[in-house]
Amino acid sequence: MKIALAQLNPTVGDIAGNVARVREAREKAAAMEADLVVFPELFISGYPPEDLVLRPSFQTACRSAVEALAKSLGDGPAVLLGTVWPDGDKVYNAAVLIDAGEVVAVRYKVDLPNYGVFDEKRVFEPGPMPGPINFRGVRLGVPICEDIWREDVVECLSECGAEILIVPNGSPFDWNKPDARTNVVLARVVETELPLVYLNQVGGQDELVFDGASFVINADHSLAAQLPGWEESLTLTEWSKTEDGWVCAKGEFATLSERDAAAYQACMLGLRDYVDKNRFPGVVLGMSGGIDSALVAALAVDALGADRVHCVMLPYRYTSKASLEDAKACASALEVRYDIVPVVEPVEAMNASLAPLFAGRTPDITEENIQSRVRGTLLMAISNKLGSMVLTTGNKSEMSVGYATLYGDMNGGFNPIKDLYKTDVYRLARWRNSHTPKSGRGPGGIVIPEHILTKAPSAELRENQTDQDSLPPYDVLDSILQGLVEEELPISEIVAQGFDHDTVTRVENLLYISEYKRRQAAPGVKISSRNFGRDRRYPITNRFREH
């Protein structure tokens, strides 16, 4: 038996486009002499469809598209695909088997995830415990994604006579997910003594990014095939029936990206798909000469190509000569369009307009924020006129403690480094200078000048300003934030790690009082276990503090 694994990139809501992808992949699988071609979870609707599922017209469109597809497919490979499937007054997350022009089997997802980024119980009905699907004399167990994260669904399939487990997934990436998946799959293989196909989708959808990295593990726990990460793949696996059951022959073994390379690929692919799937011609960003905008520019060029990236330096009187030189050098290394638009006149005009109202008051953060807001307004004007989407460049450290200006440097449509702490930004920038990312469209070699990596970070909104005037050193800040955000540790445990108590409580307070800013921030790629937005949902009005 030959099973083709279609690790592909669907688009949410593009039912016709996703069906066309099924037809194209099936045609290629037929040329490979495949018996069955498998697609990821909810491939027809795209994943995650969120509240689109609540629309009766969307439910009907998904089912009708699958039924029409089935009727149009004659001899050749069978198709196993994921879709929204209404049945009576209930709607399911389903896997559908199409063979010889008919829908011959439907199985429903049992264990609907309702944590972190998932809220499937909001839109789907859980299915009953499934039995195997009889496919041309072979009993296939088809648990869907979350169904394998506990043992009961797979145990039921095994007890009912399943011979091979095929798992369609929409499993978003985070730094710890690859190891977690492997451990879960191995546990199910050990328990059932059955081979397992883990098929995951690839691509970006809003803040989520899916890494693909599908694989097959035989009943003896050996890895039979490893598909690549971060790219589409149609891979044929060949199976033989032995005395001990079905065995997948050794096949493709792609090398997967490790931690920093994977994070860079995630940010790059998430940005590419957000721009392309939303049909923006390109992007524009403010190039300050600092590390954050330099990394965002590099990611944008790698994601889209230099011809679709526009960098703009917006200098004021506090912008240093070094920043002007660094921004120009970085733009030159990346081979992008680079313009200088001074902001002195509009900033001074705003200050003059407000002078009577502010008479007798000492200049403070108000005037600093005016600079940022003028820059944000100009970038949005460029976006409106030229059509390019504005990228914001704030990192997770800054967004955690509110070191950002609403309607200023937070203006924009997407932020590829939103879930990277400042120390991550430095590390990924150094990684990019020594690596050319797979599928990247930018130049090789050093693209972020060394001076940007070594100088003290500064917003340059006042004379001789540095970030550390207002914040703890970033290695300290990021460690504290890791404990507060990702691990939800009590202050006492963070202090026990060696951090100053007053510093920790100050950071916690800044974290809480900045929630209102984060609610208004642009979406950005999720790569951690707890990003701001889909994962971590704190109230804006919140008086709880630890002491």
DRENSEDO-602266 format. One record per residue (C-alpha): z, y negated, x; residue number from 1. Coordinates in steps of 0.2 Angstrom, whole numbers, plus 2048, in hexadecimal, padded with zeros to 3 digits. Layout:
# residues N
+-----+-----+-----+-----+
|  zz |  yy |  xx | num |
+-----+-----+-----+-----+
|   Z |   Y |   X | NUM |
...
+-----+-----+-----+-----+
END
This chain:
# residues 547
+-----+-----+-----+-----+
|  zz |  yy |  xx | num |
+-----+-----+-----+-----+
| 800 | 800 | 800 |   1 |
| 7FC | 7EF | 806 |   2 |
| 806 | 7E0 | 801 |   3 |
| 800 | 7CE | 805 |   4 |
| 80E | 7C1 | 806 |   5 |
| 808 | 7AF | 800 |   6 |
| 814 | 7A3 | 809 |   7 |
| 80C | 794 | 801 |   8 |
| 810 | 782 | 7FD |   9 |
| 810 | 77E | 7EA |  10 |
| 811 | 76D | 7E2 |  11 |
| 81E | 76A | 7D4 |  12 |
| 815 | 767 | 7C3 |  13 |
| 803 | 76B | 7CA |  14 |
| 801 | 77A | 7BF |  15 |
| 7EE | 77A | 7C1 |  16 |
| 7EF | 777 | 7D4 |  17 |
| 7FC | 785 | 7D6 |  18 |
| 7F1 | 791 | 7CC |  19 |
| 7E2 | 78D | 7D7 |  20 |
| 7ED | 791 | 7E6 |  21 |
| 7F1 | 7A2 | 7DF |  22 |
| 7DE | 7A5 | 7DC |  23 |
| 7DA | 7A0 | 7ED |  24 |
| 7E7 | 7AB | 7F5 |  25 |
| 7E3 | 7BA | 7EB |  26 |
| 7D1 | 7B9 | 7F0 |  27 |
| 7D6 | 7B9 | 802 |  28 |
| 7E2 | 7C7 | 7FF |  29 |
| 7D4 | 7D1 | 7F7 |  30 |
| 7CA | 7CF | 807 |  31 |
| 7D9 | 7D6 | 810 |  32 |
| 7D8 | 7E5 | 804 |  33 |
| 7EA | 7E1 | 7FE |  34 |
| 7F1 | 7EA | 7EE |  35 |
| 7FD | 7DD | 7EA |  36 |
| 7FF | 7CA | 7EE |  37 |
| 810 | 7C2 | 7EC |  38 |
| 814 | 7B0 | 7EA |  39 |
| 825 | 7A6 | 7EB |  40 |
| 831 | 7A2 | 7DD |  41 |
| 82B | 797 | 7CF |  42 |
| 81A | 795 | 7D8 |  43 |
| 810 | 790 | 7C8 |  44 |
| 81C | 782 | 7C4 |  45 |
| 821 | 77D | 7D6 |  46 |
| 833 | 77E | 7DB |  47 |
| 83F | 777 | 7D6 |  48 |
| 838 | 770 | 7C6 |  49 |
| 849 | 769 | 7C0 |  50 |
| 848 | 761 | 7AF |  51 |
| 836 | 764 | 7AD |  52 |
| 83B | 775 | 7A7 |  53 |
| 844 | 76D | 798 |  54 |
| 833 | 767 | 791 |  55 |
| 82B | 773 | 785 |  56 |
| 81A | 76D | 78A |  57 |
| 81D | 772 | 79C |  58 |
| 824 | 783 | 797 |  59 |
| 815 | 787 | 78D |  60 |
| 809 | 781 | 79A |  61 |
| 811 | 78C | 7A7 |  62 |
| 810 | 79C | 79D |  63 |
| 7FF | 798 | 796 |  64 |
| 7F8 | 795 | 7A8 |  65 |
| 7FF | 7A6 | 7AD |  66 |
| 7F8 | 7AF | 79E |  67 |
| 7E7 | 7A7 | 7A1 |  68 |
| 7E8 | 7AB | 7B3 |  69 |
| 7EB | 7BE | 7AF |  70 |
| 7DC | 7BF | 7A3 |  71 |
| 7D1 | 7B8 | 7B0 |  72 |
| 7D6 | 7C4 | 7BE |  73 |
| 7CD | 7D5 | 7BE |  74 |
| 7CD | 7E2 | 7CB |  75 |
| 7D5 | 7DF | 7DB |  76 |
| 7E7 | 7DB | 7E2 |  77 |
| 7F4 | 7D9 | 7D5 |  78 |
| 7FE | 7C9 | 7D5 |  79 |
| 811 | 7C7 | 7D5 |  80 |
| 816 | 7B4 | 7D2 |  81 |
| 824 | 7A9 | 7CD |  82 |
| 823 | 79E | 7BD |  83 |
| 82C | 795 | 7AF |  84 |
| 82B | 7A2 | 7A1 |  85 |
| 830 | 79D | 78F |  86 |
| 835 | 7AB | 784 |  87 |
| 83A | 7A6 | 772 |  88 |
| 847 | 799 | 773 |  89 |
| 84C | 79D | 785 |  90 |
| 844 | 798 | 796 |  91 |
| 845 | 7A3 | 7A5 |  92 |
| 842 | 7A2 | 7B8 |  93 |
| 836 | 7B1 | 7B8 |  94 |
| 82C | 7BC | 7C4 |  95 |
| 81B | 7C2 | 7BB |  96 |
| 810 | 7D1 | 7C1 |  97 |
| 7FE | 7CF | 7BD |  98 |
| 7F3 | 7DE | 7BF |  99 |
| 7E1 | 7E3 | 7B8 | 100 |
| 7E0 | 7D3 | 7AD | 101 |
| 7F1 | 7D4 | 7A5 | 102 |
| 803 | 7CF | 7A7 | 103 |
| 80B | 7E0 | 7A9 | 104 |
| 81D | 7DC | 7AD | 105 |
| 829 | 7CD | 7AC | 106 |
| 83A | 7CC | 7B5 | 107 |
| 847 | 7BE | 7B3 | 108 |
| 852 | 7B7 | 7C0 | 109 |
| 864 | 7BC | 7BC | 110 |
| 86F | 7B2 | 7C7 | 111 |
| 86B | 7A0 | 7C5 | 112 |
| 872 | 795 | 7D3 | 113 |
| 87C | 786 | 7CE | 114 |
| 883 | 77F | 7DE | 115 |
| 87D | 773 | 7EB | 116 |
| 86B | 76E | 7E8 | 117 |
| 869 | 77B | 7DA | 118 |
| 86D | 778 | 7C7 | 119 |
| 862 | 786 | 7C0 | 120 |
| 86F | 789 | 7B2 | 121 |
| 86A | 778 | 7AB | 122 |
| 859 | 77E | 7A7 | 123 |
| 857 | 791 | 7A7 | 124 |
| 85F | 79F | 79E | 125 |
| 865 | 7AD | 7A9 | 126 |
| 85C | 7BE | 7A7 | 127 |
| 862 | 7CF | 7A4 | 128 |
| 865 | 7DB | 7B2 | 129 |
| 853 | 7E1 | 7B7 | 130 |
| 84C | 7F2 | 7BA | 131 |
| 83E | 7F5 | 7C6 | 132 |
| 82C | 7F1 | 7C2 | 133 |
| 820 | 800 | 7C3 | 134 |
| 811 | 7FA | 7CD | 135 |
| 804 | 807 | 7CF | 136 |
| 811 | 815 | 7D1 | 137 |
| 81C | 80B | 7DC | 138 |
| 82D | 804 | 7D5 | 139 |
| 82F | 7F2 | 7DB | 140 |
| 840 | 7EA | 7DA | 141 |
| 83D | 7D7 | 7D7 | 142 |
| 84D | 7CD | 7D9 | 143 |
| 84A | 7BA | 7D9 | 144 |
| 851 | 7B0 | 7E7 | 145 |
| 864 | 7AE | 7E3 | 146 |
| 864 | 7BF | 7DB | 147 |
| 866 | 7C6 | 7ED | 148 |
| 875 | 7BB | 7F2 | 149 |
| 880 | 7C7 | 7E9 | 150 |
| 87F | 7DA | 7E8 | 151 |
| 87F | 7DD | 7D5 | 152 |
| 86C | 7DA | 7D1 | 153 |
| 866 | 7E3 | 7E0 | 154 |
| 872 | 7F1 | 7DD | 155 |
| 86C | 7F3 | 7CB | 156 |
| 85A | 7F4 | 7D1 | 157 |
| 85E | 801 | 7DE | 158 |
| 867 | 80C | 7D2 | 159 |
| 858 | 80A | 7C6 | 160 |
| 84D | 812 | 7D3 | 161 |
| 845 | 803 | 7DC | 162 |
| 83C | 808 | 7EC | 163 |
| 837 | 7F7 | 7F3 | 164 |
| 840 | 7E6 | 7F1 | 165 |
| 835 | 7D7 | 7EF | 166 |
| 83E | 7C7 | 7EF | 167 |
| 835 | 7B7 | 7EA | 168 |
| 83E | 7A7 | 7F0 | 169 |
| 83F | 795 | 7EF | 170 |
| 84C | 793 | 7FD | 171 |
| 84E | 781 | 804 | 172 |
| 852 | 77F | 816 | 173 |
| 861 | 779 | 81E | 174 |
| 867 | 77C | 830 | 175 |
| 872 | 78B | 82C | 176 |
| 866 | 793 | 81F | 177 |
| 85C | 79F | 82A | 178 |
| 86B | 7A9 | 830 | 179 |
| 872 | 7A9 | 81F | 180 |
| 862 | 7B0 | 818 | 181 |
| 861 | 7BE | 825 | 182 |
| 873 | 7C3 | 822 | 183 |
| 871 | 7C4 | 80F | 184 |
| 861 | 7CE | 810 | 185 |
| 869 | 7DA | 81D | 186 |
| 878 | 7DD | 811 | 187 |
| 86C | 7E1 | 803 | 188 |
| 862 | 7ED | 80E | 189 |
| 871 | 7F6 | 814 | 190 |
| 878 | 7F8 | 803 | 191 |
| 868 | 7FE | 7FB | 192 |
| 860 | 807 | 809 | 193 |
| 850 | 7FF | 803 | 194 |
| 843 | 7F4 | 80C | 195 |
| 843 | 7E2 | 807 | 196 |
| 835 | 7D4 | 807 | 197 |
| 83C | 7C3 | 808 | 198 |
| 82E | 7B6 | 803 | 199 |
| 832 | 7A4 | 803 | 200 |
| 828 | 795 | 7FF | 201 |
| 824 | 787 | 80C | 202 |
| 822 | 774 | 80A | 203 |
| 82C | 765 | 804 | 204 |
| 831 | 760 | 7F2 | 205 |
| 83A | 74F | 7F1 | 206 |
| 84A | 751 | 7FC | 207 |
| 848 | 764 | 7FE | 208 |
| 83D | 76C | 80C | 209 |
| 839 | 77F | 80C | 210 |
| 836 | 787 | 81D | 211 |
| 82D | 797 | 817 | 212 |
| 832 | 7A3 | 825 | 213 |
| 830 | 7B2 | 81A | 214 |
| 834 | 7C3 | 821 | 215 |
| 834 | 7D6 | 81D | 216 |
| 843 | 7E2 | 822 | 217 |
| 841 | 7F4 | 821 | 218 |
| 84E | 800 | 81B | 219 |
| 854 | 804 | 82C | 220 |
| 858 | 7F2 | 82F | 221 |
| 849 | 7EE | 83A | 222 |
| 83F | 7DF | 839 | 223 |
| 82D | 7E4 | 834 | 224 |
| 825 | 7D2 | 832 | 225 |
| 82A | 7C0 | 835 | 226 |
| 81F | 7B3 | 82D | 227 |
| 81F | 7A1 | 836 | 228 |
| 82A | 793 | 831 | 229 |
| 823 | 782 | 82A | 230 |
| 811 | 787 | 826 | 231 |
| 808 | 791 | 819 | 232 |
| 804 | 7A3 | 81D | 233 |
| 7FB | 7B1 | 814 | 234 |
| 801 | 7C1 | 81C | 235 |
| 7FC | 7D3 | 819 | 236 |
| 80A | 7E0 | 81A | 237 |
| 805 | 7F3 | 81B | 238 |
| 811 | 7FF | 813 | 239 |
| 812 | 812 | 814 | 240 |
| 81C | 81F | 80A | 241 |
| 827 | 82B | 814 | 242 |
| 834 | 838 | 811 | 243 |
| 841 | 82A | 812 | 244 |
| 838 | 81E | 807 | 245 |
| 82C | 80F | 80A | 246 |
| 82A | 808 | 81B | 247 |
| 821 | 7F8 | 820 | 248 |
| 817 | 7F9 | 830 | 249 |
| 81B | 7ED | 83E | 250 |
| 811 | 7DD | 83A | 251 |
| 811 | 7CA | 83E | 252 |
| 81F | 7C4 | 849 | 253 |
| 81F | 7B1 | 849 | 254 |
| 82C | 7A8 | 854 | 255 |
| 837 | 79D | 849 | 256 |
| 83C | 78B | 84E | 257 |
| 84E | 789 | 854 | 258 |
| 85B | 77C | 84F | 259 |
| 854 | 76B | 855 | 260 |
| 842 | 771 | 854 | 261 |
| 845 | 777 | 842 | 262 |
| 84D | 767 | 83D | 263 |
| 83F | 75D | 844 | 264 |
| 832 | 768 | 83B | 265 |
| 83C | 766 | 82B | 266 |
| 83C | 753 | 82B | 267 |
| 82A | 753 | 830 | 268 |
| 824 | 75F | 822 | 269 |
| 830 | 757 | 815 | 270 |
| 828 | 746 | 819 | 271 |
| 816 | 74C | 819 | 272 |
| 817 | 755 | 808 | 273 |
| 821 | 746 | 800 | 274 |
| 813 | 73A | 806 | 275 |
| 804 | 746 | 802 | 276 |
| 80A | 74D | 7F2 | 277 |
| 80E | 73C | 7EB | 278 |
| 7FD | 736 | 7F1 | 279 |
| 802 | 727 | 7FD | 280 |
| 7F4 | 722 | 809 | 281 |
| 801 | 720 | 817 | 282 |
| 812 | 719 | 81C | 283 |
| 819 | 708 | 823 | 284 |
| 829 | 706 | 82C | 285 |
| 833 | 6F9 | 835 | 286 |
| 833 | 6FC | 847 | 287 |
| 843 | 6F4 | 84F | 288 |
| 842 | 6FB | 860 | 289 |
| 851 | 707 | 85C | 290 |
| 853 | 719 | 85C | 291 |
| 852 | 71C | 849 | 292 |
| 842 | 713 | 846 | 293 |
| 83A | 71B | 855 | 294 |
| 83E | 72D | 84F | 295 |
| 838 | 729 | 83E | 296 |
| 828 | 722 | 845 | 297 |
| 825 | 732 | 84F | 298 |
| 829 | 73D | 840 | 299 |
| 81C | 733 | 836 | 300 |
| 80F | 734 | 843 | 301 |
| 812 | 747 | 845 | 302 |
| 812 | 749 | 832 | 303 |
| 803 | 73E | 82D | 304 |
| 7F9 | 739 | 83C | 305 |
| 7FA | 728 | 845 | 306 |
| 7EC | 721 | 83A | 307 |
| 7F8 | 722 | 82B | 308 |
| 807 | 71A | 833 | 309 |
| 80A | 707 | 834 | 310 |
| 818 | 700 | 83F | 311 |
| 81E | 6EE | 83D | 312 |
| 82A | 6E5 | 848 | 313 |
| 834 | 6D7 | 83E | 314 |
| 83D | 6CD | 84C | 315 |
| 84A | 6C0 | 849 | 316 |
| 853 | 6B5 | 856 | 317 |
| 85F | 6C3 | 85A | 318 |
| 851 | 6D0 | 85D | 319 |
| 852 | 6D3 | 870 | 320 |
| 843 | 6D3 | 87C | 321 |
| 847 | 6E5 | 880 | 322 |
| 846 | 6EA | 86E | 323 |
| 835 | 6E1 | 86C | 324 |
| 82F | 6EB | 87C | 325 |
| 836 | 6FB | 876 | 326 |
| 82E | 6FA | 865 | 327 |
| 81D | 6F6 | 86C | 328 |
| 81F | 704 | 879 | 329 |
| 823 | 711 | 86C | 330 |
| 815 | 70B | 860 | 331 |
| 809 | 70C | 86F | 332 |
| 80F | 71E | 873 | 333 |
| 80C | 723 | 861 | 334 |
| 7FC | 71A | 860 | 335 |
| 800 | 712 | 850 | 336 |
| 7FB | 701 | 848 | 337 |
| 809 | 6F5 | 84E | 338 |
| 80B | 6E3 | 847 | 339 |
| 818 | 6D6 | 84A | 340 |
| 81E | 6CC | 83B | 341 |
| 82B | 6BF | 840 | 342 |
| 839 | 6BC | 833 | 343 |
| 840 | 6AC | 83A | 344 |
| 838 | 6A1 | 82D | 345 |
| 83D | 6AB | 81D | 346 |
| 84E | 6AE | 823 | 347 |
| 851 | 69C | 827 | 348 |
| 84A | 697 | 816 | 349 |
| 856 | 6A2 | 80D | 350 |
| 865 | 69C | 818 | 351 |
| 860 | 68A | 814 | 352 |
| 85F | 68E | 801 | 353 |
| 870 | 695 | 801 | 354 |
| 878 | 688 | 80D | 355 |
| 87E | 67C | 7FF | 356 |
| 887 | 68B | 7F6 | 357 |
| 88E | 692 | 806 | 358 |
| 894 | 681 | 80D | 359 |
| 8A4 | 682 | 817 | 360 |
| 8A3 | 695 | 819 | 361 |
| 8A1 | 69E | 829 | 362 |
| 892 | 6A8 | 82C | 363 |
| 895 | 6BB | 82A | 364 |
| 88D | 6CB | 825 | 365 |
| 885 | 6C1 | 817 | 366 |
| 879 | 6B9 | 823 | 367 |
| 876 | 6C9 | 82C | 368 |
| 871 | 6D2 | 81C | 369 |
| 865 | 6C4 | 818 | 370 |
| 85B | 6C9 | 828 | 371 |
| 85A | 6DB | 822 | 372 |
| 855 | 6D6 | 810 | 373 |
| 847 | 6CB | 816 | 374 |
| 841 | 6D9 | 821 | 375 |
| 842 | 6E5 | 812 | 376 |
| 839 | 6D9 | 807 | 377 |
| 82B | 6D7 | 813 | 378 |
| 829 | 6E9 | 816 | 379 |
| 828 | 6EC | 803 | 380 |
| 81B | 6DE | 802 | 381 |
| 810 | 6E7 | 80F | 382 |
| 812 | 6F7 | 805 | 383 |
| 80D | 6EF | 7F5 | 384 |
| 7FE | 6E7 | 7FD | 385 |
| 7F7 | 6F5 | 808 | 386 |
| 7FE | 704 | 7FE | 387 |
| 808 | 70C | 80B | 388 |
| 819 | 713 | 807 | 389 |
| 828 | 70B | 810 | 390 |
| 832 | 717 | 81A | 391 |
| 845 | 713 | 81C | 392 |
| 84D | 718 | 82D | 393 |
| 860 | 719 | 82A | 394 |
| 869 | 728 | 831 | 395 |
| 876 | 732 | 828 | 396 |
| 884 | 72A | 833 | 397 |
| 87F | 719 | 82D | 398 |
| 87D | 71E | 81B | 399 |
| 88E | 727 | 81B | 400 |
| 898 | 717 | 820 | 401 |
| 88C | 70A | 817 | 402 |
| 885 | 703 | 827 | 403 |
| 875 | 6FE | 81E | 404 |
| 870 | 6F0 | 813 | 405 |
| 86B | 6F3 | 801 | 406 |
| 85A | 6EB | 7FD | 407 |
| 858 | 6E9 | 810 | 408 |
| 856 | 6F7 | 81C | 409 |
| 859 | 703 | 80E | 410 |
| 849 | 6FD | 805 | 411 |
| 83C | 70B | 805 | 412 |
| 835 | 71A | 7FD | 413 |
| 83B | 728 | 808 | 414 |
| 846 | 72B | 817 | 415 |
| 842 | 73A | 823 | 416 |
| 852 | 739 | 82D | 417 |
| 85E | 736 | 81E | 418 |
| 867 | 746 | 822 | 419 |
| 868 | 744 | 835 | 420 |
| 878 | 73D | 83D | 421 |
| 875 | 731 | 84B | 422 |
| 879 | 73E | 858 | 423 |
| 86C | 749 | 850 | 424 |
| 85F | 73B | 851 | 425 |
| 862 | 739 | 863 | 426 |
| 860 | 74C | 866 | 427 |
| 851 | 74D | 85B | 428 |
| 849 | 73E | 864 | 429 |
| 84C | 747 | 875 | 430 |
| 845 | 757 | 86E | 431 |
| 835 | 74E | 868 | 432 |
| 832 | 746 | 879 | 433 |
| 832 | 758 | 881 | 434 |
| 829 | 761 | 873 | 435 |
| 819 | 75F | 868 | 436 |
| 81E | 766 | 857 | 437 |
| 814 | 774 | 84F | 438 |
| 807 | 76C | 843 | 439 |
| 80C | 75B | 849 | 440 |
| 7FE | 74E | 849 | 441 |
| 805 | 742 | 857 | 442 |
| 802 | 741 | 869 | 443 |
| 80B | 74C | 876 | 444 |
| 817 | 746 | 883 | 445 |
| 824 | 738 | 883 | 446 |
| 822 | 72F | 872 | 447 |
| 833 | 726 | 872 | 448 |
| 836 | 71C | 881 | 449 |
| 845 | 721 | 88C | 450 |
| 84D | 70F | 88A | 451 |
| 84E | 712 | 877 | 452 |
| 858 | 721 | 87A | 453 |
| 864 | 71A | 887 | 454 |
| 868 | 708 | 881 | 455 |
| 877 | 705 | 875 | 456 |
| 872 | 705 | 863 | 457 |
| 872 | 6F4 | 85A | 458 |
| 86C | 6ED | 849 | 459 |
| 869 | 6DD | 853 | 460 |
| 86F | 6D2 | 844 | 461 |
| 87A | 6C7 | 84F | 462 |
| 87C | 6C2 | 861 | 463 |
| 880 | 6D1 | 86D | 464 |
| 884 | 6DD | 85E | 465 |
| 885 | 6EF | 860 | 466 |
| 889 | 6FD | 853 | 467 |
| 899 | 701 | 85C | 468 |
| 8A0 | 6F0 | 858 | 469 |
| 8A2 | 6F6 | 846 | 470 |
| 8A2 | 709 | 848 | 471 |
| 8AB | 716 | 853 | 472 |
| 8A0 | 71E | 860 | 473 |
| 892 | 728 | 857 | 474 |
| 898 | 739 | 85F | 475 |
| 8AA | 735 | 858 | 476 |
| 8A3 | 72F | 847 | 477 |
| 897 | 73D | 845 | 478 |
| 8A5 | 74A | 848 | 479 |
| 8B0 | 742 | 83C | 480 |
| 8A2 | 741 | 82F | 481 |
| 89E | 753 | 831 | 482 |
| 8AF | 758 | 82D | 483 |
| 8B0 | 74C | 81E | 484 |
| 89F | 74F | 816 | 485 |
| 898 | 760 | 81B | 486 |
| 8A9 | 769 | 81C | 487 |
| 8B4 | 75F | 810 | 488 |
| 8C3 | 760 | 81C | 489 |
| 8D3 | 757 | 818 | 490 |
| 8D7 | 749 | 824 | 491 |
| 8E5 | 752 | 82C | 492 |
| 8D9 | 760 | 832 | 493 |
| 8CD | 753 | 839 | 494 |
| 8DB | 74A | 842 | 495 |
| 8E1 | 75B | 849 | 496 |
| 8D0 | 75D | 851 | 497 |
| 8D6 | 74E | 85C | 498 |
| 8CF | 73F | 853 | 499 |
| 8DA | 72F | 850 | 500 |
| 8E2 | 72F | 83E | 501 |
| 8DE | 71D | 83B | 502 |
| 8CC | 71F | 840 | 503 |
| 8CA | 72E | 835 | 504 |
| 8D1 | 726 | 825 | 505 |
| 8C6 | 716 | 829 | 506 |
| 8B7 | 721 | 829 | 507 |
| 8BC | 72A | 819 | 508 |
| 8BE | 719 | 810 | 509 |
| 8AD | 713 | 816 | 510 |
| 8A6 | 723 | 810 | 511 |
| 8AD | 721 | 7FF | 512 |
| 8A9 | 70F | 7FD | 513 |
| 897 | 711 | 802 | 514 |
| 893 | 71D | 7F4 | 515 |
| 88A | 70F | 7EA | 516 |
| 87E | 70C | 7F8 | 517 |
| 87A | 71E | 7FA | 518 |
| 876 | 71F | 7E7 | 519 |
| 868 | 712 | 7EA | 520 |
| 861 | 719 | 7FA | 521 |
| 850 | 721 | 7FC | 522 |
| 84E | 734 | 7FB | 523 |
| 84D | 73D | 80B | 524 |
| 84B | 74E | 813 | 525 |
| 85A | 75A | 811 | 526 |
| 85E | 764 | 820 | 527 |
| 871 | 765 | 820 | 528 |
| 87C | 770 | 815 | 529 |
| 882 | 760 | 80C | 530 |
| 876 | 752 | 80A | 531 |
| 87A | 742 | 801 | 532 |
| 872 | 743 | 7EF | 533 |
| 86F | 755 | 7EA | 534 |
| 87D | 75D | 7F3 | 535 |
| 88B | 751 | 7F4 | 536 |
| 88F | 747 | 7E4 | 537 |
| 89E | 73C | 7E5 | 538 |
| 8A2 | 72F | 7D8 | 539 |
| 89F | 71D | 7DC | 540 |
| 8AF | 717 | 7D4 | 541 |
| 8BC | 721 | 7DE | 542 |
| 8CD | 71C | 7E3 | 543 |
| 8D2 | 72D | 7EB | 544 |
| 8D7 | 72B | 7FD | 545 |
| 8E0 | 737 | 809 | 546 |
| 8EF | 730 | 813 | 547 |
+-----+-----+-----+-----+
END
